[in-house]
């Protein structure tokens, strides 16, 4: 089962109006959140992203997304009606978690390990309302199959420095490297912010964006999505 919804507080029954605060400096997440058609501002949320012994990838993503939301709430005086949106993306190759590479050598090593293999990308989205403490977390999982790129292609891509700020050392959307052969699940999950999961969290608070989120997402990515119905239909 690809999708799950978990709660870490009692959710209030209605939320007629809200403003979002994105706890991320990622230009990709900022760009995608714009597609919801909701007002939002941006802040940073620096947390220790180290894994814990025996921690499963999904649990790591959940913990870090909640930690980012909590860090943003602790650092700012957030007004009532503002909801923090935080996200953490984890690349899992079997039981191994591949985070952001510290340098080009580690980026090349990660890409070599992923080459020609299937791995999972998990993104945990957390919505936190600091004024009430209400919080909801949703996790998206996408199966990704990498193509059999060459050592020369790895070297050229690493030299571009593009892999250095990305979990697993790659961007699925990179036009030059195009590392992915196939995937099953949400495309934006791999890019970094699964919008239908954000929408599902908002709907769990009895709030829905006024735009057609799947249509906006597909128009933006120029991709046909075959999973949004199952994501948005899987409500509590």
Buried (B, 14 or more C-beta within 10 A) or exposed (E): EBBBBBBBEEBEEEBEEBEBBBBBEBEBBBEBBEBBEBEBEBBEBEBEBEBEEEBBBBBBBBBBBBBBBBBBBEEBEBEEEBBBBBBBBBBBBEEEBBBBBEEBEBBBBBBEBBBEEBBBBBBBBBBBBBEBEBBBBBBBBBBBBBBEBEEEBBEEBBEEEBBBEBBBBBBBBBEEBBBBEEBEBBBBBBBBBBBBBBBBBBBBBEBEBEBEBBEBBBEBBEEEBEBBEEBBEBEE
